[in-house]
Amino acid sequence: MRSYRTLTLLWLLALTAFHLWFIASGRWPLAPDEAHYWEWSRRPDWSYYSKGPMVAYLIALSTRLGGDTAFWIRLPATVLGVGLAGIAYILARRIFQSERAGFLSVVLLSLVPLYAAGSILMTIDSPFVLCWGLASLFLCRAVRRRSEGSWYGAGIALGLGFLSKYTMLMLLPCVLLWLLLSPKLRPWLHRREPYEAALLGFLIFSPVIVWNARHGWLSGRHVLIQAGAGGAQVSLLGGPEFLGSQLLVVSPFMFALLLLGAGWAWREGIRQGREDLLLLACLSLPVLLFFQGWSFVTKVQANWAAHAYFTAAVAVGGWADTWPPWGERRRVTRRLNGLLLASIILPTVLLPVAFVPDVLGLFGARVPAAVDLVSKRLRGWPELGQVVTQVQRGAASPLFLVSDRYQIASELAFYVEGHPRVYNANVGRRMNQYDLWGGWDALQGRDGLFVSFGVGDPPGELRTAFREVERVRVVPIVHRGQHLRDFSIFLGRNFQGFPPRAFTGY
């Protein structure tokens, strides 16, 4: 028992030390979404265009303590990752009375590529999945100890999860299914605590509702469009595409193991009348089945089902304790152990390559361009910021910055010297948070720099917005001899304002 407790502590210490070193090393520039959330944190509000305010609040708290650097922006992700692992350990130990189950749960979670990245990149998924895990812990305590107060803890987790990601709403039907499936739990449907817990969650979420009411329900429109409302069409390719994305972000062996573990929890929970096992299944399988089904209707992003794997990993940790080493089923146990080892070994080998791809150079190899997501999405932003800073320094008068992409605008705000305010022009795109901040009137008559992808001609709206436009630089982004992308920098003189244009969507 103590040996597994010590192993868990050592694993977490080593993992945390690695994550802290990694985010301090600067090997990964900020992702566009991270830079955008940092932009939010500079302008505190009750909510934001596409998401709740939790990610901005956490970044704001961290950067106020340490400064506007990539390390302090990402530090909350590492802290939340440790917290999630701790919740998994406590939940597994409480359900299975096994330190080994807790240890396995922590190891599996930390090796899921989606979760490993979530301990480094500061996105909405880090606080959201933590709240999902915290809610599962309170729900388990509520039924195991018949604790009325634990329902309110779950309600608080629900509300905080809402502030992180609207997908937290899925907790309600999952819990309802859980209560309906177990005869022992159905009396809770006639008690006030579950309903008061849900009300408490919505009360915590109410500032977001008020913000949306004041802003024409923009978040609701955005979520509906993202979910496929209005343009949903049945596509037989969507299902295999989503399944393939899960095999990539979870890893193939791990995905199979987690699915089997959740299925075991479902079967044994019903067979043995174990509400705690049934809870693990109800917070995993319905989520995966929903998104798998929905993927035939609209595009489902790979990370949307991230929360389903938390309780699945806990289930696998306990399930592994039931595998008999001897007897008639030892052959099955041998195969399951092989699957468990493969689930651990494959990410252990591949994750270091993903985090530090340069290590392959020691063996005369490199990550194929098709799967090098770090180069595709993260590299080049600091270099672009340096060039834009140089152009600004050489100008006769201060230049404001504008782009046609919120990703470029956010990265410029972070990587250009002085963290300037950057604007995002609508030259044919969907709405985003920059449009709510405005500020265009103060730029009339000034000169500015417009930054965009590629080396093509500037959009026609740019020549309308300025009296004179010229390309001043092309910034090629090259990493280890591989050309990744180009940026064009245009100088516009005497800003007159961009012509009004309807957004292409929300």
C-alpha positions, 0 to 999 in steps of 0.5 A: 500500500505505502509503496504505491502511495510513494510511487504516486507521489514520486510520479507526480513530483517528477511530472510536475518538475518536467512540466515546470521546466518545459513551460519555462524553457520556451520550447513552445511559443504560445498557441493562438488560443492561449494568446487570445485568452491572455488578451481576454485577461487584460480586459476583465469582464463577466464573460466573453464572446465564445467562452466563459471567463474562468480561463481569463481569470486564471491567467489574470491571477497568474500574470498579476503575480509573475508578469506577462510571460509565457511561463506565467500564462501557462502556470495555471495549466500545470497546477490544474494538471496536478490537481486533476491527478490528485482528484483521480488518485483520491477517487480511485482509492475511495471507490476501490480501496486500493493505492494501486488503483490510484497509482494506475489512474494517475499514470494513465491520465498523465500519459493521455496525450490530450491531458499531457498537453493540457498540463502545458497549454493554458486553454479552457479544457484545463479548468473544465476537466478539473471541475468535471473531476471535482464534481465526480468526487463530490457525487461519489461521496454523496452516495457512498456516505449519504452526504447531503452536503456533498451535493452542494460541492458538486453544484459548486463544481458544476458552476465553476465548470460552466464558467470554464466551458459550456460543455459542463452542461452534460453533467446534468443528463449524465447524473440523471441517467446515473440516478435512474439506473440505480434503484438505490439512488432513485430516492434522490430524485425526490430529495431537494439536494440534487435540485438545489445543487443544480440551482447553485451551479446556475447561480454561479453561472448567472453573471455569464447569462446576464452578460449574454443578455446584454450582448444579444446572446452572442455566446449562445449563437456561437455555440449553436453555430459550432454545434451545427445548428442551421447548417447540419447535414448528415455525413457518413465520414464524420463518424470515422473522422471523430473516431480517428481523432480520438485514437490520435489524441488518446493513443490507440491502445489507451483508447481501447483500454479506457473504453473497455474500462468504462464498459466494465464499470457499467456492467459491474455497476449494474450487476453488483449494484455498485453506484460508484462504479455506475457513476464512473461509467455514466460520466464517460460512456454517454459523453463518448456516445453522444459526440460519436453520434453527433459527429455524423451531423456536424464537425466535432473537434477532437478535444470536445470529449476530453472529460469522458476519459477522466472517470474512464481512467479511474475505472481502468485503475480499479478494473486492473485490480480484479484481473486474476493472475492465476486460474482459468482466466489467466490468459485473459489477464495476460492479454489485458496486461499486455494492453495495459503495458502497450497503453503506457509504453506507446505514449511514454515513447512518443510524448517526449518526441512530441514535446521535444521533437529536436531529440530525433535529430540525434538519430538523424531523423525528424518529425514528419511535416504532416504530423508536426503540429508544433511547427504547424501551429506554434512556431514563427510567432516570436519571429514575427513579433520581432520583425514587426517590432523592428518595423515599428522602431524604424517608423517616423510616427507610432504605428498601430497594428491590425490583422484580419485574423484574431490569431495573428492579432493575439500573437502580435499583442503578446510578442511585439515589444511592449504588448501593444493593443492590436485590432482585428479587421473584418474583411470577411470572417465570423465575429470574435471578441475583438469586435466587442472591444472596438476602438477604431474611431481613435485611429482615424488619420494615423498610420498602421501596419496590417499583418496577414498570412501569405504573400498575396495581394492585400484584401481590397478593404485595406486599400479602402481603409487607408489612403495609401498601402504598400508591402514593407516586409515578407516574413518567411518562417523556416524551422530546421530547413523546413519552410512553414509559412509566410507573413506579409506586413503592409504599411497603411498611411492615413487610416480612414476606417474599414468599410462596414461589412456583415460577419459571415457567422458567429 
